[in-house]
Amino acid sequence: MTNKINDPLSQKGTGSIAERVDEAIKPHSIRLFASKIDVSEGTLRRILKGEDPKLSVTVKIAEESGVLLNWLVTGEGPKHPGEDHKQVSLEPVVVRCDEFTEEFALIPGYHISASTGHGELNRGEQVKRHLAFRKKWLNFRGLSPDKLAVVFAHGDSMEPTIHSNNSLLVNTADTKLTDGSIFVLRFGDELYAKRLQKRFDGDIRLISDNKEYEDQIVKADEISQLNIIGKVIWIGKDLY
C-alpha cells in the first residue's frame, strides 16, 4: 500500500498537490504528459487522484511543465520562475491606469467559439472582452501580446480538458504542427479546438479528448483546406 502524506496546504486555500499537478500539466493530456516525463499513465492518474508522488517524479513534473518545485509541492510562492509572489489581501487596492498597463497586457477576446462554431479568427471579428495577463508571465513564455487572442470553447468534444464556454488563449504565432498539442483550427467552414497528430501517410488526425467522439482524419489531399490558427497555451474556466 502506498503511504500518503497529508497535504496541510489544502486546508490553507492553496489546494492539494493533485490539484496543482492537474493545473501544471495542462493543456497536455494525461497520456502525453506521462510519456514526456517517462512514467506510466496509471502512475500519473493515481497522483491526480491524490496519491503522493515520489520526489523524483515531482521534480520531473515541475521541470517539464515549467513550474517551480516549491509551488508544486507546497502551493506557496510564485508558480513560475521570475514571478513575484505577494500575499493575498482582502483590502481594495487602487491602481492607476498607467501602472496597470505597465504590468499587464490586455488580450482581446473575440466573439467566436471553437469546436462547433463557424468563422475564422481575424482582427475584423467583434471583440467581446479583454483578458489581462501579466507581462512577466508572457515574457517568460516567450509570447508576444500582439500575437495572442482569446476565443471561447463550445461543446463537449474536448472534455474533461476543455469545457463549453471556457476561455482559450491562442498563440497565433505558433502554427507548426506538434503531435498532441491543442490547436484552434479551421477546416472548411468549421472552427475547432483539437489535438493534432500527423500520420506517416501524410494525413492529419484531429483528436477529441472526449472519447465519445470519434477522431477525424484530414486526408493528405485535403490539407489545403486545413488552416491552423494557433496553439492553445492557456485555458480559463469556471469551477462551478
C-alpha positions in Angstrom: 0.0 0.0 0.0 1.3 3.5 -0.9 1.8 5.7 2.1 0.1 9.1 1.7 1.4 12.3 3.3 -1.3 14.7 4.4 -1.1 17.9 2.4 -1.8 20.6 5.0 -1.8 23.3 2.3 -5.2 22.0 1.2 -6.6 23.5 4.4 -5.0 26.8 3.7 -6.7 27.6 0.4 -3.7 26.7 -1.8 -5.1 23.3 -2.9 -3.7 19.8 -2.9 -0.6 18.5 -4.8 -3.1 16.7 -7.0 -4.8 19.9 -7.9 -1.5 21.7 -8.6 -0.3 18.8 -10.8 -3.5 18.9 -12.7 -3.0 22.6 -13.2 0.6 22.2 -14.2 0.2 19.5 -16.9 -2.5 21.3 -18.9 -3.1 21.6 -21.8 -1.4 18.2 -22.3 -3.4 15.0 -22.0 -2.5 12.7 -19.1 -1.2 10.1 -21.5 1.0 12.6 -23.4 2.4 14.2 -20.3 3.1 10.9 -18.7 5.2 9.9 -21.7 7.1 13.2 -21.6 8.3 12.5 -18.0 8.8 8.8 -18.6 6.2 7.4 -16.1 3.2 5.2 -16.8 -0.2 6.8 -17.4 -1.5 4.9 -14.4 1.1 6.4 -12.1 0.1 9.9 -13.2 -3.6 9.2 -12.9 -3.1 8.0 -9.3 -1.2 11.2 -8.5 -4.1 13.2 -9.9 -6.5 11.2 -7.7 -4.5 12.0 -4.5 -1.6 9.6 -4.3 1.6 11.5 -3.2 4.2 11.3 -6.0 7.8 10.3 -5.4 10.3 13.2 -5.2 11.9 12.2 -8.5 8.6 12.2 -10.3 7.6 15.5 -8.7 10.9 17.1 -10.0 10.2 15.7 -13.5 6.6 17.2 -13.4 8.0 20.6 -12.3 10.7 20.6 -14.9 8.5 19.5 -17.8 5.7 21.9 -17.0 7.9 24.9 -16.3 6.6 25.5 -12.8 8.7 25.9 -9.6 9.1 22.8 -7.5 8.3 24.7 -4.2 5.0 25.9 -5.7 4.2 22.4 -6.9 4.9 20.8 -3.5 3.6 23.4 -1.2 1.3 25.7 -3.2 3.2 28.7 -1.8 5.5 31.2 -3.6 5.5 32.1 -7.3 4.3 29.5 -9.7 6.8 30.3 -12.5 10.4 31.5 -12.4 10.7 35.2 -12.5 7.2 35.8 -11.0 6.8 37.9 -7.8 4.7 36.3 -5.1 2.6 38.6 -2.9 0.3 37.6 -0.1 -3.4 37.9 -1.0 -5.1 40.9 0.7 -8.8 41.4 1.0 -8.3 45.2 1.2 -9.2 47.1 -2.0 -6.3 48.4 -4.0 -6.4 51.4 -6.2 -4.2 51.0 -9.3 -3.5 53.8 -11.7 -4.2 53.1 -15.4 -0.6 53.6 -16.4 0.6 51.3 -13.6 -1.9 48.6 -14.7 -0.8 48.7 -18.4 2.8 48.7 -17.4 2.4 45.4 -15.6 -0.4 43.7 -17.6 -1.2 43.2 -21.3 -4.8 43.2 -22.4 -5.5 40.4 -24.8 -8.7 40.7 -27.0 -11.4 38.1 -26.6 -13.2 37.6 -29.9 -16.8 36.9 -30.2 -16.3 33.5 -31.9 -16.3 30.0 -30.4 -14.2 27.0 -31.2 -15.4 23.4 -31.7 -18.7 23.8 -33.3 -18.7 27.5 -34.4 -18.4 29.0 -37.8 -15.9 31.6 -38.9 -12.2 32.4 -38.9 -10.2 34.2 -36.3 -9.1 37.6 -37.6 -8.9 41.1 -36.3 -12.1 42.0 -38.0 -14.1 39.9 -35.6 -16.0 41.6 -32.8 -14.0 41.9 -29.6 -16.3 40.7 -26.8 -14.0 41.5 -23.9 -10.3 41.7 -22.9 -8.4 39.5 -20.5 -5.4 40.8 -18.6 -2.2 38.7 -18.5 0.9 39.6 -16.5 3.6 40.7 -18.9 6.3 38.9 -16.9 4.5 35.6 -17.5 4.1 36.4 -21.2 7.8 37.3 -21.4 8.8 34.1 -19.5 6.8 32.0 -22.0 8.3 34.0 -25.0 4.9 35.2 -26.1 4.1 38.4 -27.9 0.8 40.1 -26.8 0.0 41.2 -30.3 0.1 37.6 -31.5 -2.4 36.4 -28.8 -6.1 36.2 -28.9 -8.8 34.7 -26.7 -11.7 32.6 -28.2 -14.4 30.7 -26.4 -15.0 26.9 -26.4 -18.3 25.5 -27.3 -19.5 21.9 -27.0 -18.1 18.9 -25.0 -15.8 17.2 -27.5 -12.7 18.2 -25.6 -13.9 17.4 -22.1 -12.5 17.0 -19.5 -9.7 19.2 -20.7 -11.9 21.9 -22.2 -15.5 22.6 -21.2 -18.1 24.6 -23.0 -17.6 28.4 -22.5 -14.0 28.1 -21.3 -11.7 30.8 -22.5 -8.8 29.7 -24.7 -5.7 31.8 -25.0 -4.3 31.1 -28.5 -0.8 31.9 -29.8 -1.4 32.8 -33.5 2.4 32.9 -34.0 2.7 29.2 -33.3 1.1 27.2 -36.1 3.7 24.5 -36.5 2.0 21.1 -36.0 3.3 19.4 -32.9 1.9 16.0 -32.0 -0.5 16.0 -29.0 -0.8 19.8 -28.7 -4.2 21.5 -28.8 -4.7 23.9 -31.7 -7.6 26.1 -32.8 -8.0 25.4 -36.5 -10.4 25.9 -39.3 -11.4 23.1 -41.6 -13.8 24.0 -44.2 -16.4 26.3 -42.6 -15.9 24.9 -39.1 -13.7 26.2 -36.3 -12.3 23.5 -33.9 -10.2 23.2 -30.9 -8.5 19.8 -31.2 -5.3 17.9 -30.6 -3.4 17.2 -33.8 -1.4 14.2 -34.8 0.5 13.9 -38.1 0.4 10.4 -39.6 3.1 8.6 -41.6 0.9 8.6 -44.7 0.7 12.5 -44.6 -2.9 12.5 -43.2 -3.6 14.6 -40.0 -5.7 13.2 -37.2 -8.0 15.6 -35.3 -8.3 14.1 -31.8 -11.1 14.7 -29.3 -10.3 14.2 -25.6 -13.9 13.1 -25.0 -13.7 9.5 -26.2 -17.4 9.5 -27.0 -16.4 11.4 -30.2 -14.5 9.6 -33.0 -11.3 11.1 -34.2 -11.5 12.9 -37.6 -9.0 12.3 -40.4 -7.9 15.1 -42.8 -6.5 13.3 -45.8 -3.3 14.5 -47.3 -5.1 15.8 -50.4 -7.4 17.8 -48.2 -4.8 19.5 -46.1 -5.0 22.7 -48.2 -8.5 23.2 -46.6 -6.9 23.0 -43.1 -5.9 26.3 -41.6 -4.1 26.1 -38.2 -4.9 29.4 -36.5 -2.7 28.9 -33.4 -1.8 26.8 -30.4 -3.9 26.8 -27.2 -1.5 27.8 -24.4 -3.8 28.5 -21.6 -7.4 27.6 -20.6 -9.6 29.7 -18.3 -12.6 28.0 -16.7 -15.2 28.5 -14.0 -15.1 26.0 -11.2 -18.9 26.0 -10.9 
